Amino acid sequence: GYSLLNYFIVNQLQVSRVKEAKMCTLSYFLHTLGLLMLCSSVAANKEPLANAKYKNPKEPLEVRIKNLMGHMTLEEKLGQMVQVERVNATTKVIKKYFIGSAFSGGGSVPAPNATPEAWVNMVNKIQKAALSTRLGIPIIYGIDALHGHNNAYNATIFPHNRIGEATALEVRATGIQYVFAPCIAVCRDPRWGRCYESYSEDHKIVQKMTEIIPGLQGDLPRGQKGVPFVAGKTKVAACAKHFVGDGGTLRGMNANDTVINSNGLLNIHMPAYYDAVNKGVATVMVSYSSLNGLKMHANKKLITGFLKKKLKFKGIVISDFLGVDWITTPIHANYSHSIYAAITAGIDMIMGSSNLTELIDDLTSQVKRKHIPMSRINDAVERILRVKFTMGLFEDPMADHSLANKLGCKEHRELAREAVRKSLVLLKNGENADEPLLPLPKKAKKILVAGTHADNLGYQCGGWTITWQGLNSNNLTIGTWWLSPKLGFKGLTARDYLAIRSIFSSSDTVCTLQSISVLRFLLLKLYLKTFCTSSPQAQSSESLFKTQGRRQISLSFSVVTAIQKDEGWCYIGCFGWSKKLVREESFFTCVACNKLMLWLNSDDTGTSAFLGFDTKVTKLTGIEASEAAHIVVDTDLPRSLADIVGSTYTFQLRLKDFNFTANHQTFTISLIFPARELAPMPTFAEGVQVPEADTPGSYARLANTCKVAEQATTSDVSLPGRLAAAKEQNTPKKARTTILTAVKNTVDPTTQVVYNENPDTSFVNSSHLDYAIVVIGETPYAEGYGDSTNLTIAEPGPRIMENVCGLVKCVVVVISGRPVMMQPYVSEIDALVAAWLPGTEGQGVADVLFGDYGFTGKLARTWFRTVDQLPMNVGDPHYDPLYPFGFGLTTKANKQL
């Protein structure tokens, strides 16, 4: 290795000083000079680091790479080949192992509902640690961005047909430079849980969609075909994945074996990689799956022989998360063998490890013992540095806040809305072409919106949204509007506050203004006062739990009800782990509804306490939850804040089917709180402009107000003046829309929209409806959790279709990541729409349902009749689909409706 050569040079010089007489001989002088000249091309250790060529952006790229590698020790090279999860990317780890890359796994965020500033600060902290090492090699930070910047709160979630330029800007807004996208798999079996990450069963469509790569990275300069390229700080490095054949596994099982001959592999699964490499993709991720029995992470013939040599790919080949560990079964069974197999196969960067120290030590040992040749290490490091230099990370490694306003911006939401309109596929429209149901009339007496997916952003977005497995809630993004009045809140009454706040709040609104909690002041004193009784229904003395020295568990699913007896405030909400419920020395008790509560000891042992249906405290260990728990409103809250004035409303809260495991058991919590009555509110002061809340029960956010509010006074300004100032300074931000909200936004003001998630036949019969919109589909999933043997829609979806469509004209909108079983229901449905996973912009669905735009989408996948036919793809001899590949009815826009 280079370090041995350096040692040999220094040793020769030392010997030469001792034996000066020998140095006078011409033969010895020429021998030493020749050796120095030979080694100087690969080892520039005598060059002062301050003047090193790799630091000079004017030097040619390959010169900079070669120069930096000449300065690197073996340890520094191996560190570049390791990518660690952000929670492990501590300053100590980065400095000790010279780590080259960090990443966020699905749902791994700096804090719940993290702002762009929080993301940037986290990335910069990691970057500063890397820059403080001897050579100052910057890290590259990666994240999944499957359909927009899907890990980030308030990001635009596009349909699962990614949009490059907008995604790059939103990712960069959070300081991240690298995305694990696009997935260019060719899904040949919809039973695969990652089918929605694939563009099509047809490789030609997948090849066309590699155009996402220049969207993410920038257009490749002329004459630079096949070389990794990233065009500055508004672009990100892309990752073509998963190499190769991941969409063709047996029975569609995730990470299973793809059994295929070389012609099938090269003609179906490989073509998109030709396009990706030619377009300058920076990285390629290897698949968990096997090919004809051989794990792809150990497939030297395809990784090195085909991808690197035949396709001449010069970027980084990265493993999938723990992909090296998974080479053996069981996982990590023979890690030394797995490391050897992966690195010699051609993997340049290892994403994640079950044991980082073991990985570094074993890899170092195998190189020093020459089991892994130094040439393989140099090839990997050269590729990693090439991407980093190309991205400009050495010149501009730190992120800033200049792009923060791009996250979830209006332009990107409009782009997503357009993508929704164009991706919807109309599968049925009436019994014949002469009597179509769509487009729907906007003006009607009464219409029904029903279904589990009609008012759920989490279902619209699917997996890989905020968390790895997605969410069952609308709390993916900032709510329907926000106001940031600079004139503060001190001295406001609850009634005053009603005029500038929506009904519910997300966790990041918790702040203290002169000892007045905004959350307590608004949500609880005003709306939930009836829950806060002075005499708790539970036996509080038996369920006291000391909070001092503890912090809330760092999972966002924590839902808490508590009462602080000395003040009489009731707390209900999702709290971030850094938030304190009550004063450190206070006690709390679970009252009234006996809510779920999870706490983590401050020593991070994982021992927790559960306050359940009774007053007993049970110790739990090994807590895991696969979904978020949320309190939802189970009633007809007012459509706007103004409607509350002078009216009485009855409301009910519920926590539905929250599952978690602990003590090797599974717990399911479903709570319905007693119905409560919200008393009439007094009228507002004359002239007060009450902002609209587009969605009942929507989340709202008070942005950047705590600091300015604490410094503000209200004595010199009336409430109308404060509201006017707030309205002038802040433009309300339109919400991401559920389909229910989109329908309400679109229909004529005189049309009555009735929402019932799961109506029975008596309700439908008695409602005198003109027509119904039923929205059902799959619940979120990711990777192997989405593998399905039957592809059926779970109840109550089929029952809703039967109850509604059997009695009234209906259009069924299917929210799914793939074709699902629909043949049994088609005859009862008047119109059928495949909406796939439309993301946050449900308004795009209403745009075509009501004829503002026409249906134009075509099926990129075959819609099967029964799962017994699978796998079945266009061109197969047994091809007999319910709806064939390329099918899609069209309608014309009619903006007069």
Secondary structure, 3 states (H helix, E strand, C coil): CHHHHHHHHHHHHHHHHHCHHHHCCHHHHHHHHHHHHHHHCCCCCCCCHHHCHHHCCCCCHHHHHHHHHHHCCHHHHHHHCEEEEHHHCCHHHHHHHCCCEEEECCCCCCCCCCCHHHHHHHHHHHHHHHHCCCCCCCCEEEECCCCCCCCCCCCCCCCCCCCHHHHHHHHHCCCCCEECCCECCECCCCCCCCHHHCCECCHHHHHHHCCHHHHHHCCCCCCCCCCCCCCCCCCCECEEEEECCHHHCHHHCCCCEECCCHHHHHHHHCHHHHHHHHCCCCEEEECCCEECCEEHHHCHHHHHHHHHHHCCCCCEEECCCCCCHHHCCCCCCCHHHHHHHHHHHCCCEEECCCCHHHHHHHHHHHHHCCCCCHHHHHHHHHHHHHHHHHHCCCCCCCCCCCCHHHCCCHHHHHHHHHHHHHHCEEEEECCCCCCCCCCCCCCCCEEEEECCCCCCHHHHHCCCCCCCCCCCCCCCCCCCCCCCCCCCCCCCCHHHHHCCCCCEECHHHCCEECCEEHHHHHHHHHHCHHHCCCCCCCCHHHCCEECCCEEECCCCCCEEEEEECCCCEEEEEECCCCCCCCCCCCEEECCCCCCCCEEEECCCCCCEEEECCCCCEEEECCCEECCCCCEEECCCCCCCHHHHECCCEEECEEEEEEEEEECCEEEEEEEECCCEEECCECCCCCCCCCCCCCCCCCEECCCCCHHHHHCCCCCCCCHHHHHHHHHHHCCCCCCCECHHHHHHHHCCCCCEEEEECCCCHHHHHHCCCCEEEEEEECCCCCHHHHCCCCCCCCCCHHHHHHHHHCCCCEEEEEECCCCCCCCCCHHHCCEEEEEECCCCECHHHHHHHCCCCCCCCCCCCCECCCHHHCCCCCCCCCCCCCECCCCCECCCCCCCC
